[in-house]
Amino acid sequence: MSIGVYIYGDSLMKATMPDQSFRYHFHLAELLPRYVKEGVELVNRAKMGATVSKGRALVAHDVERGMAARYALVAYGGNDSDFDWAAIAAEPEKEHRPRTELAEFRRVLGETVDELHGAAVQPVLMTLPPVDAKRYLDFICRGGLSRENILRWLGDEQRIYRYQEAYSDTVADFAAERRLPLVDVRRPFLLDRQLPRLIAEDGIHLTLPGYTKLYDILTGWFRRELQAAAV
């Protein structure tokens, strides 16, 4: 009998990489044969650009249809922590909100977890790989947005990094509070001496070595979990 694992997330969970012209391509098919073993049925429900609200809707849809799954990896926060940079560049003196504010992010994450628990599926959360704030700011401004105005609103470019980290920390705090399994992806990335080569030129996606590391971490956790359950 195979073990069902659903993946809910954004473009990171599709191994999305930009080319030299910053056109995006999915590389998951190149990676999956290395990780998906006999006896595991993987269903990838990741969507590029997805926020936790999109994830919540997908989970509700899948639960209603009937999920043959033991685990569901829930991996959101990157798009939730992002901003409308064109609006910021145009009016840096105004207040601007992220796509999903932290309190709302936590609330919807909780609803998603409850939906999965109601379907007898074990939710598994993960922290976020770090972003490269300078590369991302360069990427944002490549089409002519005012870097000066965006920096005026930010205060400093590393606020991009810190803001994304706040969402990753919120996931970790929520997992601890609800006693949910958590795969700590962020720490191994931060401790890697080769971190710059793991992050793509747009600052927010990963390179192929970066995705290999990400999936090594995730697969390692699931294999240990399944081995422990078999004892």
C-alpha positions as CSV (number, residue, x, y, z in Angstrom):
1,M,0.0,0.0,0.0
2,S,1.5,3.4,-1.0
3,I,1.7,6.3,1.3
4,G,0.2,9.5,0.0
5,V,2.1,12.8,0.5
6,Y,0.5,16.1,-0.8
7,I,2.6,19.2,-1.3
8,Y,1.0,22.7,-0.9
9,G,3.2,25.7,-1.6
10,D,4.4,28.2,-4.1
11,S,7.0,28.3,-6.9
12,L,9.7,26.9,-4.6
13,M,7.8,23.6,-4.4
14,K,7.9,23.5,-8.2
15,A,11.7,24.0,-8.3
16,T,11.2,27.2,-10.3
17,M,14.3,28.9,-11.7
18,P,14.8,32.1,-13.7
19,D,16.9,32.0,-16.9
20,Q,19.3,34.8,-17.9
21,S,16.3,36.8,-19.2
22,F,14.4,36.2,-16.0
23,R,11.9,33.9,-17.6
24,Y,10.8,31.2,-15.2
25,H,11.1,27.5,-15.8
26,F,10.0,24.5,-13.7
27,H,12.7,21.9,-12.9
28,L,10.8,19.6,-10.6
29,A,10.7,16.8,-13.2
30,E,14.5,16.7,-13.1
31,L,14.6,16.4,-9.4
32,L,11.7,14.0,-8.6
33,P,13.3,10.8,-9.8
34,R,16.0,11.2,-7.2
35,Y,13.5,11.5,-4.4
36,V,10.2,9.7,-5.1
37,K,10.6,6.1,-4.0
38,E,8.4,3.1,-4.5
39,G,5.6,3.1,-2.0
40,V,5.2,6.8,-1.9
41,E,2.5,8.6,-4.0
42,L,3.4,12.3,-4.3
43,V,0.7,14.8,-5.3
44,N,2.2,18.3,-5.9
45,R,-0.4,21.1,-5.5
46,A,2.1,23.9,-5.5
47,K,1.2,27.0,-7.6
48,M,3.5,29.8,-8.7
49,G,2.6,33.0,-6.8
50,A,0.4,31.2,-4.3
51,T,-0.2,32.7,-0.9
52,V,-1.6,30.9,2.2
53,S,-5.1,31.8,1.2
54,K,-4.7,30.1,-2.2
55,G,-3.3,27.1,-0.2
56,R,-6.3,27.1,2.1
57,A,-8.7,27.0,-0.9
58,L,-6.8,24.1,-2.5
59,V,-6.8,22.1,0.7
60,A,-10.5,22.6,1.1
61,H,-11.1,21.5,-2.5
62,D,-8.9,18.4,-2.0
63,V,-10.5,17.4,1.3
64,E,-14.0,17.8,-0.3
65,R,-12.9,15.5,-3.2
66,G,-11.3,13.0,-0.8
67,M,-7.6,12.9,0.0
68,A,-5.8,9.6,0.0
69,A,-2.9,11.0,2.0
70,R,-1.1,10.5,5.2
71,Y,0.9,13.7,5.1
72,A,0.5,17.2,3.7
73,L,3.5,19.6,3.5
74,V,2.2,23.1,3.9
75,A,4.9,25.6,2.7
76,Y,3.8,29.3,2.4
77,G,5.0,32.7,3.4
78,G,7.3,33.9,0.6
79,N,4.6,35.5,-1.5
80,D,2.6,36.4,1.6
81,S,5.5,38.6,2.8
82,D,5.9,40.4,-0.6
83,F,4.7,43.9,-1.5
84,D,3.3,45.8,-4.4
85,W,6.7,47.3,-5.3
86,A,5.4,49.5,-8.2
87,A,2.9,51.2,-5.8
88,I,5.8,51.7,-3.3
89,A,8.0,53.2,-6.0
90,A,5.3,55.5,-7.1
91,E,4.3,56.7,-3.6
92,P,7.0,55.9,-1.0
93,E,5.5,58.3,1.5
94,K,2.4,56.2,1.9
95,E,1.7,53.2,4.1
96,H,1.9,49.9,2.2
97,R,0.7,46.4,3.3
98,P,2.1,43.0,2.4
99,R,0.1,40.6,0.3
100,T,-0.9,38.9,3.6
101,E,-0.4,40.6,6.9
102,L,1.2,38.4,9.6
103,A,-1.9,38.1,11.8
104,E,-4.0,37.0,8.8
105,F,-1.2,34.7,7.6
106,R,-1.2,32.9,11.0
107,R,-5.0,32.7,11.1
108,V,-5.4,31.2,7.6
109,L,-2.5,28.8,8.3
110,G,-4.4,27.6,11.3
111,E,-7.6,27.1,9.2
112,T,-5.5,25.1,6.7
113,V,-4.1,22.9,9.4
114,D,-7.5,22.3,11.0
115,E,-8.9,21.3,7.6
116,L,-6.2,18.7,7.1
117,H,-6.6,17.4,10.6
118,G,-10.4,17.0,10.0
119,A,-9.5,14.8,7.0
120,A,-7.2,12.7,9.1
121,V,-4.1,14.0,7.2
122,Q,-1.0,15.0,9.2
123,P,0.1,18.6,8.3
124,V,3.8,19.2,8.1
125,L,5.1,22.7,8.2
126,M,8.5,24.1,7.0
127,T,10.5,27.2,7.5
128,L,11.5,29.3,4.5
129,P,14.8,29.3,2.7
130,P,16.4,32.7,3.0
131,V,16.2,35.4,0.3
132,D,19.0,37.6,-0.9
133,A,17.7,41.2,-0.4
134,K,20.2,42.9,-2.7
135,R,19.5,40.5,-5.6
136,Y,15.8,40.8,-5.1
137,L,15.9,44.6,-5.0
138,D,18.0,44.6,-8.2
139,F,15.4,42.3,-9.7
140,I,12.5,44.5,-8.7
141,C,14.1,47.6,-10.1
142,R,15.4,46.1,-13.4
143,G,12.4,47.5,-15.4
144,G,12.8,51.0,-14.2
145,L,11.2,51.2,-10.8
146,S,12.8,53.9,-8.6
147,R,15.4,52.2,-6.4
148,E,15.7,55.5,-4.5
149,N,12.0,55.6,-3.7
150,I,11.8,51.9,-2.7
151,L,14.8,52.3,-0.4
152,R,13.2,55.4,1.1
153,W,10.2,53.4,2.0
154,L,12.2,50.3,3.2
155,G,14.7,52.2,5.3
156,D,17.4,49.8,4.2
157,E,17.4,46.9,1.7
158,Q,17.9,44.2,4.3
159,R,14.4,44.9,5.6
160,I,13.3,42.7,2.7
161,Y,15.3,39.8,4.3
162,R,14.0,40.6,7.8
163,Y,10.4,40.8,6.7
164,Q,10.5,37.5,4.9
165,E,12.2,36.0,8.0
166,A,9.3,37.2,10.2
167,Y,7.0,34.9,8.2
168,S,9.3,32.0,8.5
169,D,9.6,32.6,12.3
170,T,5.8,32.8,12.5
171,V,5.5,29.3,10.9
172,A,8.0,27.9,13.4
173,D,6.2,29.5,16.4
174,F,2.9,28.3,15.1
175,A,4.2,24.7,14.7
176,A,5.6,24.8,18.3
177,E,2.3,26.2,19.6
178,R,0.2,23.5,17.9
179,R,2.8,20.7,18.3
180,L,3.0,20.2,14.6
181,P,5.9,18.6,12.7
182,L,8.3,21.2,11.4
183,V,11.0,20.8,8.8
184,D,13.6,23.4,9.6
185,V,14.8,24.3,6.1
186,R,16.2,27.7,6.9
187,R,18.9,26.9,9.3
188,P,20.9,24.5,7.1
189,F,20.8,27.1,4.3
190,L,22.0,29.9,6.7
191,L,24.9,27.7,7.9
192,D,25.9,26.8,4.4
193,R,29.2,28.5,3.4
194,Q,28.1,28.3,-0.2
195,L,24.7,30.1,0.4
196,P,25.1,32.7,-2.4
197,R,25.3,29.9,-5.0
198,L,22.2,28.3,-3.7
199,I,20.0,31.4,-4.3
200,A,19.0,32.4,-7.9
201,E,19.8,35.8,-9.5
202,D,16.3,37.1,-8.7
203,G,17.1,36.7,-5.0
204,I,14.0,34.7,-4.1
205,H,14.2,31.4,-6.0
206,L,16.9,28.8,-5.7
207,T,19.5,27.4,-8.1
208,L,19.6,23.8,-9.0
209,P,22.1,23.1,-6.1
210,G,19.7,25.1,-3.9
211,Y,16.7,23.0,-4.8
212,T,18.7,19.8,-4.4
213,K,19.6,20.9,-0.9
214,L,15.9,21.8,-0.2
215,Y,14.6,18.5,-1.3
216,D,17.4,16.6,0.4
217,I,16.3,18.2,3.7
218,L,12.6,17.6,3.1
219,T,13.1,14.0,1.9
220,G,15.4,13.3,4.8
221,W,12.7,14.3,7.2
222,F,10.0,12.2,5.6
223,R,12.3,9.1,5.4
224,R,13.1,9.4,9.1
225,E,9.5,9.8,9.9
226,L,8.4,6.8,7.9
227,Q,11.2,4.6,9.3
228,A,10.2,5.6,12.8
229,A,6.5,4.8,12.1
230,A,7.5,1.3,10.7
231,V,9.3,0.3,13.9
